[in-house]
Amino acid sequence: MINCRCPLLPLLAAALAISPPASAQNYPQKAIRMIVAASPGGANDVLGRMYSQRITESLGQSVVVENRGGGGGVVGAEAVAHAAPDGYTILYCTNSLVVNPSLNPKVNYSLKELAPISQVASFPLMISLHPSVPAKTVPELVALAKKRGGLNFGSSGTGSTNQLTGVLFNQMAGLNNVHIPYKGAGPMMTALLSGEVEMGVTTVFSATPFVRMGRVRAIAVTSLKPLPTLPGVPTLASFYPGFNTILWHGYLTTAGTPAPVVALLHREIVKALHTAEIKQSLEDGGALPVGNTPAEFAAVLTEDFDKYAKLVKISGAKAD
């Protein structure tokens, strides 16, 4: 069972472990199962299938997508954590992987049972306001929220990265904004557009079209660096150093998988990431390509686990 001090060392060990006589020379000799921890038809599924096709073409061996979307990604993570450590089962998931154990201590996987391959994309979030809210900058928003004793903010659901971003904003800015959860990004955006909520923690992808139409005001993004697609919109980190919450997509496999196999998978996934089709799909979705190393991804997992565990505790969020 994961604990709140999930250390980096086991993740690095999983990422770098070699089980003699490990070799990638004869890998793969059969189809690779890519478990997408999401239901069919969504963005994760579409991107997972794009990767599957590119890797299949490169390796000359089938990569078969299997959707396991139950429990907000828990079912998919459990399947890979408990698979044979041979590189024939890989997981395509989001950062719900590191949030779920804090929301539900009964999940049947730990990060120590998974070997990072690569984070492939970063989806920044945005603090968005309904135009009726008079604040036009982060300091003005903070001052208004303090004056009113708190605003309401919508998110895509209890325990979502969107909600926890709002919780972190409350904590770092000393606010008492009240969370209103919706069942997905679509309903939350509808509520923001109608003025049902004053503030939304949205994805850049979902909010940007409405920002350009003047129906939503972009106040700040949650990435460490400003986004070229949103000139003039600052980062929250420029006001609150270290503020960094993003949605990420990444690949992992079962801990104990031989290091040469992990390295081969890393190479093929990063190669697919840089194909024109996938780069365009990420750009269209407001995402930034990443393609970091297993060790670098391990550090992201550990940092996010600790950060979100604290925010879940502050928020009191529980799995539905």
PEGI-V255897 format. One record per run of one state. SS is the DSSP state (H for helix, E for strand, - for the rest). FROM is the first residue (numbers start at 1). TO is the last residue. If there is no record, write none. Layout:
# PEGI-V255897
SS;FROM;TO
SS;FROM;TO
This chain:
# PEGI-V255897
-;1;7
H;8;16
-;17;31
E;32;36
-;37;42
H;43;59
-;60;62
E;63;67
-;68;69
H;70;81
-;82;88
E;89;94
-;95;95
H;96;103
-;104;110
H;111;113
E;114;130
-;131;137
H;138;148
-;149;151
E;152;155
-;156;160
H;161;173
-;174;177
E;178;181
-;182;184
H;185;194
-;195;198
E;199;203
H;204;212
-;213;215
E;216;221
-;222;227
H;228;230
-;231;233
E;234;235
H;236;238
-;239;245
E;246;254
-;255;258
H;259;273
-;274;275
H;276;284
-;285;286
E;287;289
-;290;293
H;294;315
-;316;320
